[in-house]
Amino acid sequence: MKKYLDSLYKKYHKKYSSGDPVWILHGLKQEDIEISAFITSCYCYGRVGAICNFISKFLDITGNKVYEFTSNYSERKDKKFIDELKYRFNSADDFSILLSRIRNILIKHGSLENYFIKGYSESHVNVLPALKEFSSAFRCGSSDPFSFGYLVPDVNAGSACKRLNLFLRWMIRKDNIDFGLWKGADTSKLIMPLDTHVFRVSRMLSLSIRKSCDMKFAEEITEKLKKFDPCDPVKYDFALCHIGIEGELLG
């Protein structure tokens, strides 16, 4: 199986071959990529084209100066600029809350990485403890609308948290697609970004027999994939995504 998955990784893990909308962020400055990538991951549900359209509009509003806009964001003076930025379940009010929470982290810690690393330890099996602390900074408002909770899931609830793990993949891994901007965390600690397609394929490959598409399933298949690459198991995300798509069949 390793040879088969490695061949798919080499075939598909190339710049602009990605089904993720992350490719539109290449070319931005490093400080802008981090914030843009996090926002993109939060909105990474639905059609890729619609996600890219949403993010492109935001980049245009900020003049590609995402860090500057977000770190100085004020709902009172700036919300008027994003009032048209609605996406499926999420309103402009949701987006305003998200920007405000990111701003608070930037003011206190300077970057999202600095805040994430506070909860990270090489002694942990994976990034889950750090991810729990990281997500809690966004889910701190008792009066937040229900729809806002969809942007940043409650990691403690046990869901797969695909979008958060996808963001970490973008930030910690380094290749033609993933940016590898965060140097303080190791790729071996990442957890597979799990969606229903990867869930189905993983069961077909007997990477797990669990029946729930949740965080425990994501952790289990990540541990299985470490047998193929202990330093970078999440690189197989693309291989699993393309099995059953574009004519690729199970090996």
N, C-alpha and C positions, 0 to 999 in steps of 0.2 A: 504493500500500500504506500510506503514511503516514496518509492520510485515514481509511482503514479501521481501522488500529490505534488511532489517536487516538480514534475514535468508541467503540471497545470500552473503552478506558481510561476515558473519561468516564462510560460506562454502568456499569461494574463497580467502579471504584476509589472506593468509598464505604464509610463506616464500617459495619461489621457485614455487608457484602456479601462480606467476605473468606472464602476457604476456609482461610486460615491461622488457627491458634488464637490468634494474637496479640491478638485483640479482647478476650480475657478479662483482659488486663493493663492496659487503659485504666482510669484511675482510681487506679492505684497512684502512690506518690511516685516521683520521678525516679530516686533511687538504688535503689529496689526494682525499677523497671521494667528497668533495665539487666541486673541479675542474673537476674531472672525470664525476661526475653526470651532470654538466652543459654541458660538451662536448657531453656526451651521449644524452642528451635531444636535442641538436642542430641537431644531426644526427639521431634522432628517427623518421625516415620515411622509408618506405619499409619493407622488411622482417626482423623479429626479429633476425633470424640467421645471416643475413648479417650485421646487426648493431652490434651484439655481436662480430662477427669476426673482424670488424673494430676496435672496442674499445679494444679488447684483443690484437691486434697487437700494438696499441698505448701503452697499459700498459706494454707490453714486451719491447718496445723500451725504455721506461723510467725506467724499472726495478721496476715498481709500485711506483716510486717516482715522482708522477705527479706534485705535488706542486713545488718541487725543479726544475724539468725540465722546467715547464711553467714559473715560476717566474724569471728564468735566460735565457729564450728563446731569441735567437738571430737568425734572419733569415740568416744572413751571415754565421754563424758557425754551426747552428743546422738544417737548412732546409734539408740538405742532408739526415738526419735521417728519415724524414717523406715524402720523395719524392714519395714513393710507396703507401702512404695513400690517395688513391682516393676512393670516395664513390658516386656512381650514378651520380647526377648532379654536385657534388662538387669535385674540384681538390685539389691537394696538396697545391696549391697557396691559395685557400680558407682557408684551414686548418691553414696555416701559418699566415694568417691575423687574424684568430680567436685566435690563441695562443698569438699573439702580443698584441691584444686588452685585453685579460685576464691578460697578464703580466703587462700591464699598470695600470690596476685596482689594482692588487696585490701590485705593487710598491707604489701606492698612498694611498691605503686604507688597505692593509694587507690581506683582504679576500673579496670574493664576497658578503658575508653577510654584512660586514661593509658598502660597497657601496650601497647595496639594502636598508638598513635601513635608509640611508640618505633621501630617498624619501618616507619612510613609516610613517604613523601616525595612531594611534588608532581612531582618529576622522574621518578617511576616511571610506566609506562604505565597501570597499574591497581593494585589493592590486593593483588595476589598476593604480592609480597615480604613485605608486612606480615602477611598471612594466614599465611604459612609460619612466621614468627617467633611469631605469636600462638598458633597451634595447638601449637607445640613445647612450650609451658609446661604443656600438659595431657597430653602423651605422653612424660613424663619418667621413668616408673617401669618398671624392667626386669622387675618381678614383677607388673605389672598383669595381671589376667585378660584373655583374648582378647576377651571381650564388651565390656569397657570401651573398647577401641579403636573400637568401632562408634559410640560417642557423639561422639567428636571424631576425625574421620578424619585420616590422614596426608596433608597437602596436598602433600608432596613426591612422593607416589605417583602424582599426576596425575589422580586422580578428580575429578569435577565439584564435589564438596564443596558440594552444594546447600544443606545446612542452615547451614553457616558463612556462605555468601553471603547466605542469607535473613536471618540475624541482622544482618549488616552493612547490608542494605537497611532493616531496621526501625530501626536506630540512626542511619543517616546521612541517609536520605531523610526528608522532612517533608511529610505531607499528612494526610488524614483517617484513614489506617490506619497509616502508618509514623511513628514517633515523632520522628525527627530530633534525638535528644538529643546526638549527637556532632558538635561544631562544627569539629573539627580535621581532618576528612577531607571530600573533595569528592565529590558524587554522580556526577560524570563518571568517577571512578576505580572505581566499583562494577562487579562482574561479575554477569551474569545468573545467578540461582539456577536451575540446570538439572536437571530431572527427565525421566523417559522421555516424558511427554506433550509438554512443551515441546520436547524433542529431536525428536520425530516431526513436530510442527507446523512447527518451524523448517526441517526438511528439505523439507517440502511447500511452504514459502514460498521455498525456495532461498536461505535465509539462510546455509546452509552445505551442502557436499556431503560433509563428513566422515562417516565411518560409525561412529565411536566416541562414545558419550555421556560425554565426559570434559571436563577443564578447558580443553583447547585448543578444543574445540567451543564451550564457554561463552564463552571469550574472543573467538572469531571472530564469533559472532552478536551479541555486545555491540558489537563494532566496527562491524558492519553497521547496527545500530540507532542508532548515533551519527549516521548520516546523516540520521535523522529527528529526533533530539534529542541534539545533542552534549553538552549539559550534564546530561542525565538519561536515558540510554538504558534503564536498568533499570525505568523506569516502565512499559515495555511488557510486563513480566512478567505482569501481569494480563490484558492483551489476548491474549497467546499462550496463557495458561492456559484462557481461555474459548472459544477457537476449537475447535470440535468438541464443546463442552459447552454444555448449555442451549440447543441449537438454533442456535448461531452456526456459520456456515459460512465456509469460506475465501473471501476477497474476490477 
